[in-house]
Amino acid sequence: MPKTLPEVVAAVDLGSNSFHMIVCSLKDGKLQIQDRIREMVRLASGLDKNNTLDSETQARALACLEKFGQRVRNFPPGSVRAVGTNTLRIATNAQEFLSKAEQALNHPIDIISGIEEARLIYLGVAYSLGGNGGTRLVMDIGGGSTEYILGSGNAPHEKESLHMGCVTLSNLFFKNGKLSKNAFAQAVLFAEQQLEPFQQTFRRNKWDKAIGASGTLRAIDKVLKLKNWSKDGITLEGLEQLAAHIGRCNHVDDLKLPDLNPDRLPVFPGGVAIVYATFKILGIDQMIVSDGALREGLIQDLMGRIFDHDIRAATVHNWAERFHTDQPHAARVKQTIAYMLPQLSNTTPIDNDTITQYLDWAADLHEIGRDIAHSGYHKHSAYIIENGDLAGFSRQDQILLATLVRTHRRKFVRSLFANLPAPWTELTPYLSIILRLAVLLRRNRFDADLPEFRIAIEKSKIRLTFPKNWLDESPLTHADLLQEADYLKQGGFKLDFS
């Protein structure tokens, strides 16, 4: 647990339809909601045919984040968790936008996978509902994706994220707000096709209660109640009446639905089509709607990090076991890293705890690729880390960790660090060198203690100093260091040792 706990924490969700922020006070380990802010940005509508986010939409998004930033700008590092979802997952210029967005918010923004989004949504729903309540099917509709999760208590068991959302379906089938019975039927059919491969996973006999989470589902729930089409949550009968009403209208302006936010009107038919298709395909008769969703899940995940229950640590442990790594060897590598780090001055914008965390995770996972092939195992390890569903890790987390593992042995290619976000671009080569040397010095996999050696790194120069005669008595390590000096030289570094 950190020595000083934040008094206030916040979560920011850069969704494909709306941006949300929740601010909570933290007292005696308990959360109290202080503020909720939501703004319709429709990020997904700004994607062109090449998945490039247009400048007008970026400007709208940045203006929103400036407002959010005014609320949380001075919050201490580590007290704000901000994530981007489907649109930022697929936007070709996402990194360019993120650098401006982080400046506006004054906090880092992670891009999370659809599966990670599903995990966090379930966490938020479970927190809001409390209790066990049997097995739940949770559904969340965003602007660009829809998540389905099966879980019980606080634990999700099955997670899927489908590339369809209220914005994308509305843009595909209800362009310029035009409606027709045929267009709605085509939208429902499209959604059914997307969900069909997962019909058996989420079918009716797999869960006890269906729960909806998102503005779209809350809006549908409210409309059905006010129209007296449903009295208890969202029902199939109520959806059929809503679908028939949409089919009779020629334009979204003709819908005249009670208490429906005008901002939501252009994307409402697409959301209804997804819900109606889901009810039909999965055999749902009734769904209740939860107040909790992604941002509440983000707050819960952030609390885990603050109170040393970081799910990422559990994920790394589980993956190390899954791929049968030599865990005693990883422990020796981590011990060597822990010996070296205090000798190196840290003047980086990244704190020592975070640096240690990533190096330790890299040490735990650097050999998982051996389960695939011994030759070039570091490349296999990096591929698994970058492309796997690692619970708790953002897209940036996984790329950073994969880069450390990819560069921990053999050729030291500086270009591999080029695509990392600042300030990791400049820092990660040094972290890689620390990991490389720790692995090299533990190559014999013996439990015997290493001698007390000194390490210094200054710009491109690395200096290792061992006790007198130790290298003469350790010819294999001496040979390994000579080879390592050649590898590092190719990357612009000079390794001296004696």
C-alpha positions as CSV (number, residue, x, y, z in Angstrom):
1,M,0.0,0.0,0.0
2,P,1.3,3.5,-0.8
3,K,2.3,5.6,2.1
4,T,-0.1,8.4,1.1
5,L,-3.5,7.5,-0.1
6,P,-5.3,9.9,-2.5
7,E,-8.3,11.7,-0.9
8,V,-10.1,11.8,-4.2
9,V,-10.0,9.4,-7.2
10,A,-11.6,9.6,-10.7
11,A,-12.3,7.5,-13.7
12,V,-12.7,8.7,-17.3
13,D,-14.3,6.7,-20.1
14,L,-13.6,7.9,-23.6
15,G,-16.4,5.9,-25.2
16,S,-17.3,5.8,-28.9
17,N,-20.5,7.6,-28.3
18,S,-20.2,9.5,-25.0
19,F,-17.3,10.6,-22.7
20,H,-18.0,10.0,-19.0
21,M,-16.2,10.9,-15.8
22,I,-16.9,9.9,-12.2
23,V,-15.2,11.5,-9.2
24,C,-15.2,9.8,-5.8
25,S,-13.9,10.8,-2.4
26,L,-11.9,8.1,-0.6
27,K,-12.1,8.0,3.2
28,D,-11.3,5.0,5.4
29,G,-11.1,2.8,2.3
30,K,-14.7,3.7,1.3
31,L,-15.9,5.5,-1.8
32,Q,-18.4,8.3,-2.0
33,I,-19.4,9.6,-5.4
34,Q,-18.8,13.4,-5.6
35,D,-19.4,14.1,-9.2
36,R,-20.7,12.6,-12.5
37,I,-20.1,14.3,-15.8
38,R,-21.2,13.1,-19.2
39,E,-20.9,14.6,-22.7
40,M,-22.1,13.2,-26.0
41,V,-19.0,13.3,-28.3
42,R,-19.8,10.6,-30.9
43,L,-16.2,9.7,-31.5
44,A,-17.2,6.8,-33.7
45,S,-18.9,9.1,-36.2
46,G,-15.6,10.8,-36.8
47,L,-14.0,7.8,-38.4
48,D,-13.6,7.9,-42.2
49,K,-13.4,4.9,-44.5
50,N,-9.7,4.5,-43.7
51,N,-10.5,4.6,-39.9
52,T,-8.9,8.0,-39.5
53,L,-10.4,10.2,-36.9
54,D,-11.3,13.5,-38.5
55,S,-10.1,16.9,-37.1
56,E,-13.6,18.2,-36.3
57,T,-14.4,15.2,-34.1
58,Q,-10.9,15.4,-32.4
59,A,-11.6,19.1,-31.6
60,R,-15.0,18.2,-30.1
61,A,-13.4,15.4,-28.0
62,L,-10.5,17.6,-26.8
63,A,-12.9,20.4,-25.8
64,C,-14.7,17.8,-23.7
65,L,-11.5,16.6,-22.1
66,E,-10.5,20.2,-21.3
67,K,-13.6,20.5,-19.2
68,F,-12.9,17.1,-17.5
69,G,-9.3,18.3,-17.1
70,Q,-10.4,21.4,-15.2
71,R,-12.0,19.0,-12.6
72,V,-9.1,16.5,-12.3
73,R,-6.0,18.4,-13.6
74,N,-4.4,18.7,-10.2
75,F,-5.2,15.2,-8.9
76,P,-2.0,13.4,-8.0
77,P,-0.5,10.8,-10.4
78,G,-2.1,7.4,-10.0
79,S,-5.5,8.8,-8.7
80,V,-7.1,9.1,-12.2
81,R,-7.8,6.1,-14.5
82,A,-8.7,7.1,-18.0
83,V,-9.4,4.7,-20.9
84,G,-10.3,4.7,-24.6
85,T,-12.5,2.0,-26.1
86,N,-13.5,0.8,-29.5
87,T,-13.0,3.9,-31.7
88,L,-9.5,4.5,-30.3
89,R,-8.7,0.8,-30.7
90,I,-9.3,1.0,-34.4
91,A,-8.4,4.7,-35.3
92,T,-5.2,4.8,-37.3
93,N,-4.2,8.1,-35.8
94,A,-5.2,7.2,-32.2
95,Q,-1.7,7.8,-30.9
96,E,-1.6,11.3,-32.4
97,F,-4.9,12.1,-30.8
98,L,-3.9,10.6,-27.4
99,S,-0.9,12.8,-27.0
100,K,-3.2,15.9,-27.3
101,A,-5.9,14.2,-25.2
102,E,-3.5,13.5,-22.3
103,Q,-2.3,17.1,-22.4
104,A,-5.9,18.3,-22.1
105,L,-6.7,15.9,-19.2
106,N,-3.3,16.1,-17.6
107,H,-3.4,12.3,-16.9
108,P,-2.4,9.3,-19.0
109,I,-5.0,7.6,-21.1
110,D,-4.9,3.9,-21.8
111,I,-6.5,2.1,-24.8
112,I,-8.1,-1.1,-23.6
113,S,-9.1,-4.2,-25.6
114,G,-12.7,-5.2,-26.0
115,I,-12.2,-8.2,-23.6
116,E,-10.6,-5.9,-21.0
117,E,-13.5,-3.5,-21.4
118,A,-15.9,-6.4,-20.8
119,R,-14.1,-7.3,-17.6
120,L,-14.3,-3.8,-16.3
121,I,-17.9,-3.4,-17.2
122,Y,-18.8,-6.6,-15.3
123,L,-16.8,-5.3,-12.3
124,G,-18.8,-2.0,-12.3
125,V,-22.1,-3.9,-12.6
126,A,-21.2,-6.3,-9.8
127,Y,-20.2,-3.4,-7.5
128,S,-23.4,-1.6,-8.2
129,L,-25.7,-4.6,-7.6
130,G,-23.8,-6.1,-4.7
131,G,-24.5,-9.6,-3.4
132,N,-24.1,-12.8,-5.4
133,G,-27.4,-13.1,-7.2
134,G,-26.5,-16.3,-9.1
135,T,-25.0,-16.3,-12.6
136,R,-25.5,-13.0,-14.5
137,L,-25.5,-12.2,-18.2
138,V,-24.3,-8.6,-18.5
139,M,-24.7,-6.7,-21.7
140,D,-23.3,-3.2,-22.5
141,I,-23.8,-1.3,-25.7
142,G,-21.3,1.4,-26.6
143,G,-21.0,3.5,-29.7
144,G,-18.7,1.1,-31.5
145,S,-18.8,-2.2,-29.7
146,T,-21.2,-4.3,-27.6
147,E,-19.9,-6.5,-24.7
148,Y,-21.4,-9.7,-23.3
149,I,-20.2,-11.1,-20.1
150,L,-21.2,-14.2,-18.0
151,G,-20.2,-14.1,-14.3
152,S,-21.1,-14.7,-10.7
153,G,-20.3,-12.5,-7.7
154,N,-17.4,-10.3,-8.7
155,A,-15.9,-12.8,-11.1
156,P,-16.5,-12.8,-14.9
157,H,-16.3,-16.2,-16.5
158,E,-17.0,-15.6,-20.2
159,K,-16.3,-12.3,-22.0
160,E,-16.9,-11.2,-25.6
161,S,-16.7,-7.9,-27.4
162,L,-18.5,-7.6,-30.8
163,H,-17.7,-4.8,-33.3
164,M,-21.1,-3.3,-33.4
165,G,-22.5,-0.4,-31.4
166,C,-25.3,2.2,-31.5
167,V,-23.3,4.6,-33.6
168,T,-21.9,2.1,-36.1
169,L,-25.3,0.5,-36.7
170,S,-27.1,3.8,-36.9
171,N,-24.6,5.0,-39.5
172,L,-24.9,1.8,-41.5
173,F,-28.7,1.4,-41.6
174,F,-30.2,4.8,-40.6
175,K,-28.1,7.3,-42.4
176,N,-29.2,10.9,-41.9
177,G,-31.8,9.7,-39.5
178,K,-33.9,8.0,-42.1
179,L,-36.1,5.1,-40.8
180,S,-38.1,2.3,-42.4
181,K,-39.4,-1.1,-41.4
182,N,-37.0,-2.8,-43.9
183,A,-33.9,-0.8,-42.6
184,F,-34.7,-1.8,-39.0
185,A,-35.1,-5.5,-40.0
186,Q,-31.8,-5.4,-41.8
187,A,-30.1,-3.8,-38.8
188,V,-31.5,-6.5,-36.5
189,L,-30.4,-9.2,-38.9
190,F,-26.9,-7.8,-39.0
191,A,-26.7,-7.8,-35.2
192,E,-28.0,-11.4,-35.1
193,Q,-25.3,-12.4,-37.5
194,Q,-22.6,-10.9,-35.3
195,L,-23.9,-12.6,-32.2
196,E,-24.7,-16.0,-33.7
197,P,-21.3,-17.5,-33.2
198,F,-21.6,-16.9,-29.4
199,Q,-25.2,-18.0,-29.1
200,Q,-24.3,-21.3,-27.3
201,T,-22.0,-19.5,-24.9
202,F,-24.6,-17.0,-23.7
203,R,-27.8,-18.8,-24.3
204,R,-30.7,-18.7,-21.7
205,N,-29.8,-21.9,-19.7
206,K,-26.3,-20.5,-18.9
207,W,-27.5,-17.7,-16.6
208,D,-30.1,-16.7,-14.0
209,K,-30.6,-13.0,-14.6
210,A,-29.9,-10.6,-17.5
211,I,-28.6,-7.2,-16.7
212,G,-28.1,-4.2,-19.0
213,A,-25.4,-1.5,-18.5
214,S,-25.0,1.6,-20.6
215,G,-26.8,4.8,-21.6
216,T,-28.5,3.1,-24.5
217,L,-30.1,0.4,-22.3
218,R,-31.1,2.9,-19.7
219,A,-32.8,5.0,-22.3
220,I,-34.7,2.0,-23.7
221,D,-35.8,1.0,-20.2
222,K,-37.1,4.6,-19.5
223,V,-38.9,4.8,-22.9
224,L,-40.6,1.4,-22.4
225,K,-41.8,2.4,-18.9
226,L,-43.1,5.8,-19.9
227,K,-45.0,4.3,-22.9
228,N,-46.4,1.6,-20.7
229,W,-44.9,-1.0,-23.0
230,S,-43.1,-2.6,-20.1
231,K,-43.5,-2.3,-16.3
232,D,-40.5,-4.2,-15.0
233,G,-37.2,-3.6,-16.9
234,I,-36.8,-4.2,-20.6
235,T,-39.0,-7.0,-21.9
236,L,-39.3,-8.8,-25.2
237,E,-42.9,-7.7,-25.5
238,G,-42.0,-4.1,-24.9
239,L,-39.1,-4.3,-27.4
240,E,-41.5,-5.7,-30.1
241,Q,-43.8,-2.7,-29.6
242,L,-40.8,-0.3,-29.8
243,A,-39.5,-2.0,-32.9
244,A,-42.9,-1.8,-34.5
245,H,-43.1,2.0,-33.7
246,I,-39.6,2.6,-35.2
247,G,-40.7,0.7,-38.4
248,R,-43.7,3.0,-38.8
249,C,-41.6,6.2,-38.7
250,N,-39.8,7.8,-41.7
251,H,-37.2,9.7,-39.6
252,V,-35.8,9.8,-36.1
253,D,-37.5,13.1,-35.6
254,D,-40.9,11.3,-36.0
255,L,-40.2,8.9,-33.1
256,K,-41.6,11.4,-30.5
257,L,-40.5,9.1,-27.6
258,P,-41.0,10.5,-24.1
259,D,-37.9,11.7,-22.1
260,L,-35.4,10.6,-24.7
261,N,-32.4,12.9,-24.8
262,P,-32.2,14.7,-28.2
263,D,-28.5,14.0,-28.2
264,R,-29.2,10.3,-28.2
265,L,-31.9,10.3,-30.8
266,P,-29.7,9.9,-33.9
267,V,-28.1,6.7,-32.5
268,F,-31.2,5.3,-30.7
269,P,-32.5,3.1,-33.5
270,G,-29.1,1.3,-33.9
271,G,-29.1,0.6,-30.1
272,V,-32.7,-0.8,-30.2
273,A,-31.8,-3.1,-33.1
274,I,-28.9,-4.6,-31.1
275,V,-31.0,-5.1,-28.0
276,Y,-33.9,-6.6,-30.0
277,A,-31.5,-9.0,-31.8
278,T,-29.9,-10.0,-28.5
279,F,-33.2,-10.8,-26.9
280,K,-34.2,-13.0,-29.9
281,I,-30.9,-14.8,-30.3
282,L,-30.2,-15.5,-26.6
283,G,-33.8,-16.2,-25.6
284,I,-34.1,-13.2,-23.2
285,D,-37.6,-12.3,-21.9
286,Q,-36.6,-9.7,-19.4
287,M,-33.5,-7.6,-18.6
288,I,-33.0,-5.2,-15.6
289,V,-30.7,-2.2,-16.0
290,S,-27.8,-1.5,-13.7
291,D,-26.5,2.0,-12.7
292,G,-22.9,0.6,-12.8
293,A,-20.9,0.3,-16.0
294,L,-17.3,0.8,-17.3
295,R,-16.4,3.9,-15.2
296,E,-17.5,2.2,-12.0
297,G,-15.4,-0.8,-13.0
298,L,-12.5,1.5,-13.6
299,I,-12.8,3.0,-10.1
300,Q,-12.9,-0.5,-8.6
301,D,-9.9,-1.5,-10.6
302,L,-8.1,1.6,-9.5
303,M,-8.9,0.9,-5.9
304,G,-7.2,-2.5,-6.4
305,R,-4.1,-0.8,-7.6
306,I,-4.1,1.7,-4.7
307,F,-4.6,-1.0,-2.1
308,D,-2.0,-3.5,-3.6
309,H,-4.6,-5.8,-5.1
310,D,-3.5,-5.1,-8.7
311,I,-5.1,-7.7,-10.9
312,R,-2.2,-7.3,-13.3
313,A,0.1,-9.1,-10.8
314,A,-2.3,-12.0,-10.6
315,T,-2.5,-12.1,-14.4
316,V,1.3,-12.3,-14.7
317,H,1.4,-15.1,-12.1
318,N,-1.3,-17.1,-13.9
319,W,0.3,-16.7,-17.3
320,A,3.7,-17.7,-15.9
321,E,2.1,-20.9,-14.6
322,R,0.1,-21.5,-17.8
323,F,3.2,-21.4,-20.0
324,H,5.3,-23.5,-17.5
325,T,8.0,-21.0,-16.9
326,D,11.0,-21.6,-14.7
327,Q,9.7,-19.5,-11.8
328,P,12.8,-20.0,-9.5
329,H,14.9,-18.6,-12.4
330,A,12.6,-15.7,-12.8
331,A,12.9,-15.0,-9.1
332,R,16.7,-14.9,-9.4
333,V,16.5,-12.5,-12.3
334,K,14.2,-10.2,-10.3
335,Q,16.5,-10.4,-7.3
336,T,19.4,-9.2,-9.6
337,I,17.3,-6.4,-10.9
338,A,16.4,-5.3,-7.4
339,Y,20.2,-5.3,-6.6
340,M,21.0,-3.1,-9.7
341,L,18.2,-0.5,-9.6
342,P,19.2,1.3,-6.3
343,Q,22.7,1.9,-7.8
344,L,21.2,3.8,-10.8
345,S,20.0,7.3,-10.3
346,N,16.4,7.8,-11.4
347,T,15.7,11.2,-12.9
348,T,12.9,10.0,-15.1
349,P,9.2,11.1,-15.0
350,I,8.3,7.5,-14.2
351,D,8.5,6.5,-10.5
352,N,10.7,3.7,-9.2
353,D,7.8,1.5,-8.2
354,T,6.4,1.5,-11.7
355,I,9.8,0.8,-13.2
356,T,10.3,-2.1,-10.8
357,Q,6.8,-3.4,-11.5
358,Y,7.3,-3.6,-15.3
359,L,10.8,-5.1,-15.0
360,D,9.5,-7.8,-12.6
361,W,6.6,-8.6,-14.9
362,A,9.1,-8.9,-17.8
363,A,11.3,-11.2,-15.7
364,D,8.3,-13.4,-14.9
365,L,7.1,-13.6,-18.5
366,H,10.3,-13.4,-20.6
367,E,10.5,-17.2,-21.2
368,I,6.8,-18.0,-21.9
369,G,7.6,-18.4,-25.6
370,R,9.7,-21.5,-24.7
371,D,6.4,-23.4,-24.6
372,I,6.1,-22.8,-28.4
373,A,9.7,-23.1,-29.5
374,H,13.2,-22.7,-28.0
375,S,14.6,-21.1,-31.0
376,G,13.8,-17.4,-30.9
377,Y,11.6,-17.9,-27.8
378,H,11.9,-14.2,-26.9
379,K,10.0,-13.3,-30.1
380,H,7.3,-15.8,-29.3
381,S,7.1,-14.5,-25.7
382,A,6.7,-10.9,-27.0
383,Y,4.0,-11.9,-29.5
384,I,2.0,-13.7,-26.8
385,I,2.2,-10.7,-24.5
386,E,1.3,-8.2,-27.1
387,N,-1.6,-10.1,-28.5
388,G,-3.0,-12.0,-25.6
389,D,-6.0,-11.0,-23.4
390,L,-4.1,-10.0,-20.2
391,A,-6.6,-9.0,-17.6
392,G,-5.9,-5.6,-16.2
393,F,-3.4,-4.6,-18.9
394,S,-4.1,-1.8,-21.3
395,R,-2.9,-1.9,-24.9
396,Q,0.0,0.4,-24.1
397,D,0.9,-1.8,-21.1
398,Q,1.1,-4.9,-23.2
399,I,3.2,-3.2,-26.0
400,L,5.6,-1.9,-23.4
401,L,6.0,-5.3,-21.7
402,A,6.3,-7.1,-25.0
403,T,9.0,-4.7,-26.1
404,L,11.0,-5.3,-22.9
405,V,10.7,-9.1,-23.4
406,R,11.4,-8.9,-27.2
407,T,14.7,-7.0,-26.6
408,H,16.0,-8.9,-23.6
409,R,18.4,-11.0,-25.6
410,R,20.3,-11.3,-28.9
411,K,20.2,-8.3,-31.2
412,F,19.5,-4.9,-29.6
413,V,17.4,-3.1,-32.2
414,R,16.7,0.5,-31.3
415,S,13.9,0.9,-33.8
416,L,11.8,-1.5,-31.7
417,F,11.4,1.2,-29.1
418,A,10.3,3.9,-31.5
419,N,6.6,3.4,-31.3
420,L,6.3,3.4,-27.6
421,P,4.5,6.5,-26.1
422,A,6.5,9.2,-24.4
423,P,8.3,9.0,-22.0
424,W,8.8,5.3,-22.5
425,T,10.4,5.8,-25.9
426,E,13.6,7.1,-24.2
427,L,13.4,5.1,-21.0
428,T,12.7,1.6,-22.2
429,P,16.1,0.9,-23.9
430,Y,17.7,1.4,-20.5
431,L,15.2,-0.9,-18.8
432,S,15.8,-3.4,-21.5
433,I,19.6,-3.2,-20.8
434,I,18.9,-3.8,-17.0
435,L,16.8,-6.9,-17.9
436,R,19.4,-8.2,-20.4
437,L,22.2,-8.0,-17.9
438,A,20.1,-9.6,-15.1
439,V,19.2,-12.5,-17.4
440,L,22.8,-12.8,-18.6
441,L,24.3,-12.9,-15.1
442,R,21.8,-15.6,-14.1
443,R,22.3,-17.7,-17.2
444,N,23.6,-20.7,-15.3
445,R,20.4,-20.9,-13.3
446,F,22.2,-21.6,-10.0
447,D,21.0,-20.4,-6.7
448,A,24.5,-19.3,-5.7
449,D,24.7,-15.6,-4.8
450,L,26.3,-13.3,-7.3
451,P,29.3,-11.3,-6.1
452,E,28.8,-7.7,-5.0
453,F,29.2,-5.9,-8.3
454,R,28.7,-2.2,-9.3
455,I,26.7,-0.9,-12.2
456,A,26.6,2.6,-13.6
457,I,24.8,3.9,-16.7
458,E,25.5,7.4,-18.1
459,K,23.8,8.2,-21.4
460,S,25.1,5.6,-23.8
461,K,27.8,4.1,-21.5
462,I,27.3,1.2,-19.2
463,R,30.0,0.2,-16.7
464,L,30.1,-3.1,-14.7
465,T,32.7,-3.6,-12.0
466,F,33.1,-7.1,-10.4
467,P,35.4,-8.1,-7.5
468,K,39.0,-8.7,-8.4
469,N,39.6,-12.0,-10.3
470,W,35.9,-12.9,-10.4
471,L,35.6,-12.7,-14.2
472,D,38.8,-14.7,-14.6
473,E,37.1,-17.4,-12.5
474,S,33.9,-17.1,-14.5
475,P,35.0,-17.6,-18.1
476,L,31.4,-18.3,-19.4
477,T,30.1,-15.0,-17.9
478,H,33.1,-13.2,-19.3
479,A,32.4,-14.6,-22.8
480,D,28.7,-13.7,-22.5
481,L,29.6,-10.1,-21.6
482,L,31.9,-9.8,-24.6
483,Q,29.0,-11.0,-26.8
484,E,26.6,-8.6,-25.0
485,A,29.0,-5.7,-25.6
486,D,28.8,-6.4,-29.4
487,Y,25.0,-6.6,-29.3
488,L,24.7,-3.3,-27.4
489,K,27.3,-1.6,-29.7
490,Q,24.9,-2.2,-32.6
491,G,22.2,-0.3,-30.6
492,G,24.5,2.6,-29.9
493,F,25.6,1.7,-26.4
494,K,29.0,0.9,-25.0
495,L,29.4,-1.8,-22.4
496,D,32.6,-1.8,-20.3
497,F,33.3,-4.4,-17.6
498,S,36.2,-5.4,-15.4
